[in-house]
Structure formats: C-alpha cells, structure tokens
Amino acid sequence: MIPVVKAYTNEKDLEADINTLKDQGISQKDIYILTENEAHTERIVEETEYKNINYNRKSIGGFEYKEDELLRKLEVLNVAKPEAERYVEDIKQGKVILIVTDQRIKGVL
C-alpha cells in the first residue's frame, strides 16, 4: 500500500491534520512524522498528545548520513524513491513530513 504523505512548514497545520486523523479514528500506529532531528519530532508529538507517532526514535540500522536513514525510513513505509528523495530535501529545508499508512484518509488530507 502506498501511504499518504504531506509536507508541512506550519506546525499548527500539522497538528490540525493530526487531530482530524484522530477524529477519523486513524490509529496512531498508522501515523508517522519525520523531521531533521529527534527533539523537534518529540516536541510535535507532545503537542499532539499522540505518543506513538514519533518515527524518528525508531532505529532501523546504522547509517553514516542522516539523509540515508530518512530515505530508508520512507522506503520502509512504501514511499517511492523519487518521492522519498524529494521529501528528504523538504526535511533538510526544515519541513515536517506526515506519513499515514491507513488508506481510509485518502482525500482527507
């Protein structure tokens, strides 16, 4: 299944969308957030009160470069390589990436 992915520059918009996902009954196990650093992700997770969405904490192997680790995380979530590379560039520019694997939200975000 191909996930729904959206990049954010405004964290309030991200929080609003996560609240919409909660209201739609989307499990926190189907919601992932990727940012440039773990502290940033933790702050977002605390603000949304959806504790299991912090994907940055999950180690998926030793990577020499953060970019490679982010690409691998996106690949594990079935994001195609060209899109994953674009999202990694967005993350490097300070954007936050929301990934939702529950297909019921297509068209909601």
C-alpha positions as CSV (number, residue, x, y, z in Angstrom):
1,M,0.0,0.0,0.0
2,I,1.2,3.5,-0.9
3,P,0.9,5.8,2.1
4,V,-0.4,9.4,2.0
5,V,2.5,11.8,2.6
6,K,2.3,15.5,3.2
7,A,5.0,18.1,3.9
8,Y,4.4,21.0,6.4
9,T,6.0,24.3,7.0
10,N,3.5,25.3,9.6
11,E,3.3,23.0,12.7
12,K,-0.2,24.3,13.6
13,D,-1.5,22.9,10.3
14,L,0.2,19.6,11.0
15,E,-1.4,19.5,14.5
16,A,-4.8,20.3,13.0
17,D,-4.4,17.4,10.4
18,I,-3.3,15.0,13.2
19,N,-6.4,16.0,15.2
20,T,-8.5,15.3,12.1
21,L,-6.9,11.9,11.8
22,K,-7.7,11.2,15.4
23,D,-11.3,12.3,14.8
24,Q,-11.5,9.9,11.8
25,G,-10.4,7.0,14.0
26,I,-7.0,6.6,12.4
27,S,-4.7,4.5,14.7
28,Q,-1.6,6.2,15.9
29,K,0.3,3.1,14.6
30,D,-0.6,4.3,11.1
31,I,0.8,7.9,11.6
32,Y,4.5,8.8,11.2
33,I,6.3,12.0,11.5
34,L,9.8,12.7,10.1
35,T,11.9,15.7,10.9
36,E,15.5,16.7,10.8
37,N,16.1,15.9,14.4
38,E,14.6,13.9,17.2
39,A,14.0,16.8,19.6
40,H,11.8,18.5,17.0
41,T,9.8,15.4,16.5
42,E,9.4,14.9,20.2
43,R,8.0,18.4,20.7
44,I,5.5,17.9,17.9
45,V,4.4,14.6,19.4
46,E,4.0,16.1,22.8
47,E,1.8,18.9,21.4
48,T,-0.5,16.4,19.6
49,E,-0.8,14.1,22.6
50,Y,-0.5,11.1,20.2
51,K,2.5,9.4,21.8
52,N,3.3,6.6,19.3
53,I,3.8,8.6,16.2
54,N,7.4,9.5,16.8
55,Y,9.1,7.7,13.9
56,N,12.5,9.4,14.4
57,R,13.0,7.4,17.6
58,K,12.9,4.1,15.8
59,S,16.4,3.0,14.7
60,I,16.4,0.9,11.5
61,G,20.1,0.3,11.2
62,G,23.4,2.1,11.3
63,F,23.6,4.8,8.6
64,E,26.5,7.1,8.2
65,Y,24.4,10.0,7.0
66,K,21.0,11.2,8.2
67,E,19.8,11.5,4.7
68,D,20.3,7.8,4.1
69,E,18.4,6.9,7.3
70,L,15.5,9.2,6.3
71,L,15.4,7.6,2.8
72,R,15.4,4.1,4.3
73,K,12.6,5.0,6.7
74,L,10.5,6.4,3.8
75,E,11.3,3.3,1.8
76,V,10.1,1.0,4.6
77,L,6.8,2.9,4.5
78,N,6.5,2.2,0.8
79,V,7.2,5.7,-0.4
80,A,8.7,5.5,-4.0
81,K,12.3,6.5,-4.2
82,P,11.8,9.7,-6.3
83,E,9.2,11.0,-3.9
84,A,11.3,9.9,-0.9
85,E,14.2,11.9,-2.2
86,R,12.0,15.0,-2.6
87,Y,10.7,14.6,0.9
88,V,14.2,14.3,2.3
89,E,15.1,17.6,0.6
90,D,11.9,19.1,2.2
91,I,13.1,17.8,5.6
92,K,16.6,19.3,5.1
93,Q,14.8,22.6,4.5
94,G,13.1,22.4,7.8
95,K,9.8,20.9,6.8
96,V,7.9,18.2,8.7
97,I,6.7,15.2,6.9
98,L,3.5,13.4,7.9
99,I,3.1,9.8,6.6
100,V,-0.2,8.0,7.0
101,T,-0.5,4.3,6.1
102,D,-4.2,3.9,6.6
103,Q,-5.8,4.2,3.2
104,R,-9.1,5.5,4.6
105,I,-7.7,9.0,4.8
106,K,-7.1,9.5,1.0
107,G,-8.7,12.8,0.2
108,V,-8.9,13.8,3.8
109,L,-5.5,15.5,4.0
